[in-house]
Amino acid sequence: MAYTQDINDSATSVEPDDNRQHLLEAAILPVWLNQRTIGFFGFIWLWIGMAVIIATFQLGAGGVAGLPLLQVVAIIFFANLVLGVVMSLTADIGTEHGLSFAVYLRAPFGLKGTHLPAVSRGVVAAIWFGVQTYLGALALNGIVEYLWGFDNWVLWYALFAVVQIVNTALGIRAVELLASIAAPCIVAISVWMYFTLDVLAETNGINIWTFVGDQDVAPLGLFFANMAFWSALAVDIPNLTRFLRTPGGERSFFARNRNVFVAQFLALPATQAWIALIGGVSFIAAGDWNPVTVIQGQGGGLTLVALLLMVILAQWSTNNAANLIPAALTFVNAGAPRISYPVALVIAGLIGTASMPWLILDNLFTFLSYYGAVLSAVGGIMVADYYILRRRRLNVPALFDPNGQFRFLNGFNPAGIIAWVIGGTVALLFLEYAYAVGFVTALVVYLVLMKGWILRRYPQEELDADFDDRFLATSVGRNWVYTEQERFERLITDDIPTSALKREDR
């Protein structure tokens, strides 16, 4: 058969080894081409749902405190376009190899070193889950209190958390289904919010398009603040794109990732700019960045219920894709095979609640700035490793081999760790421009250390093989498959045996 030589090659098959089980769990195995269920519109709906979060309102309001509304909207739109470039680059890790973020980080950080940046990201995602769940619980409590007079947000927090965890545990199809329902509703209600706030501004004699605040707001600072806003998803977007439909055997980067581009370069920038605009208009009209609070104080009845329903759907759709999935996968990666995907989701919920998200809200942008700065360095390392160093070729079986090339120094790749520390530190020192300086610094330091030190001591097979195509997957119509023989084989989709170990979302 056409793939016989591939599966006998040492780069695509690993002998059984009981010690390697801590690197394996169904949820973090590569996703095959026939398991990828998210289509063109599905990914767009996911991004619309993820972009509508409470902090986006605050971003827009912070901008109009010193800049014209139109300029704020333009800055946020173009910042997301630039970030879309980074996201599209890291997204290919998912579309090409079907890998999750944490598993891929075994390459630049080592089999054990991956846990340092991955679990850090997972904890942050879990905290975000708590924040979003708290906001959703307040909205639920507002509806119930208005209709029946019952007031207990703690109860609604617990119920809302459980519903979201169960929904995400059902798999990527359930997450996509919710997004396809939530996103159109969110868009419709947000349009109504805009006109309601515009009328309120006119009633107060204010023209939203000519208003300029008296605070000192630097356009470049707003630009980079918005990039830091999505720095987390810029690095762990493979968690989602590994489920994205893509044609097998497509060598063109643009054709292979075509379902990525409209979502990254249109849905995200447009939705983010639109929601920030509403936050800005809310600030202009009422001096409050939170339009939910403003409109809630203006009306009642079905108006109030519709408004709070949008809040609930926005938190829910964001939590599933942007918080619970990334958090759970990093915890599975750290605790495999003892921690399964459902158990990891519960852990994420407990961490999010223990972080006391109602207190984090008071310092939300400080929280965003610091972790965004640290994660910018991870993004630089990923781009350096995947594109510049390995040229998209990756010895995937070795990612699951405890004695393979990614063991480096006792499981840690010093180049990745040092580059992350230096890049993250520089980003924190120049916090206003954190994303740019952290990304570039980490990228350069990683490449220098790898080429000048690590590669001389720890050879990488895909580099030594002169970047052979046997280290590609989707581009050449192959899948990385873990078979019942307890080894990875690179197979065409039609030849995947039914006995092969499948991921959690069957």
Secondary structure, 3 states (H helix, E strand, C coil): CCCHHHHHCCCCCCCCCHHHHHHCCHHHCCCCHHHCCECHHHHHHHHHHHHCCHHHHHHHHHHHCCCCHHHHHHHHHHHHHHHHHHHHHHHHHHHHHCCCHHHHCHHHHCCCCCHHHHHHHHHHHHHHHHHHHHHHHHHHHHHHHHHHCCCCHHHHHHHHHHHHHHHHHCCHHHHHHHHHHHHHHHHHHHHHHHHHHHHHHHHCCCCCCCCCCCCCCCHHHHHHHHHHHCHHHHHHCHHHHCCECCCCCCCCHHHHCHHHHHHHHHHHHHHHHHHHHHHHHHHHHHCCCCHHHHHHCCCCHHHHHHHHHHHHHHHHHHHHHHHHHHHHHHHHHHHCCCCCHHHHHHHHHHHHHHCCHHHHHHHHHHHHHHHHHHHHHHHHHHHHHHHHHCCCCCCHHHHHCCCCHHHCECCECHHHHHHHHHHHHHHHHCHHHHHHHHHHHHHHHHHHHHHHHHHHHCCCHHHHCCCCHHHCCHHHCCEEEECCCCCEEEECHHHCCCCCCCCCCC
